[in-house]
Amino acid sequence: MNYKKEIQDFVISNFLFGDATRLEDEVSFLDAGIVDSAGILELVSFLEEKYGIRIGNEEMLPDNLDSVNRVEAFLQRKLNECSESMV
């Protein structure tokens, strides 16, 4: 599954109104003014609904959610944790 593409598509649709030119995988959402604090909550809701994960308040950090690459890495970790706990 191409998580990066799905994350990019969500950000472009919901925060950039279809303008993909401002989105680069390493660019900070907050620093670039792409996503604000309310937008982070929207992103969290999207991730939880789309991938069936739970994101705790302590995980809502820039290290996890402040760029396409960071969100993708965080999502991979969360999905791995979920699959390991099912074993």
N, C-alpha and C positions, 0 to 999 in steps of 0.2 A: 504494500500500500504506500502511496506517495503522500506522506504526512506533510512534507514541506509545501507541496502544491496546494493541498487543501487549506493549510494555514495562510498561504499567500492569497489564495482566492477569497478567503473570509475577510482578511484585512483590506484587500483591494475593494471588495464589494461594500463593506460596512463602514470603512473609515476614509477611504480615498475615492469613493464614488466612481470606481472604474478606472481611475488614473494610475496605472501600474508604474509609471515612470519615476515616481517618488519612492518606490519600495525597493530596497536592496536588502539582502539576507542578513547582513551584519549591522545595519543601521538601527540605532536605538529608537524605538517607537516614541518614547517620551521626549528625548532630545530633539527629534525631528518634527515633533508636534503632530505625529500621525495618530497617536492614541493618548487620551488623557486617563485620569484615574477611573472615571466611569466606564471608559472604553475597556480598561483592563478587566473590569467585572463582566462586561459583555463577552470578552475573549474567554474568560474563565467559564462562563455559562456555556459557550459554544463547545469548548473542549470537554466539559463534563457531559453534555448531552450527546455530542457526536461520538465520543469514544468510551462512554460509560465509566468514567473515572471520577473520583472525588478529590478536589483540590482544597486543602486546608488553608486557613488564614495565614499560617506560618510559612506556607509555600508561595504566597503571592508576593514574590520578590522580583526586582529587576533581573537578578541572575537567572530566573526561570522564565520570565514573561516579557522581556524588553527588546526582542528582535525575533525575526523569523527563525534564525538558527537556534536561539536560546529556547524558544517555545518548542521547536522540533525536538531538541535534546531532552528537555524536560518531559515532553509527552512520551518519548521513548522510554525514559526511566520509569515513569508512572505505569505505562503498559507492561513493562517487564516486571515491576513489583506486583502488579495484579495477577499476571500469569504465574509468577512464582508462588504467590499465596494460594493459588488454586490447586497446587500440586500436593 
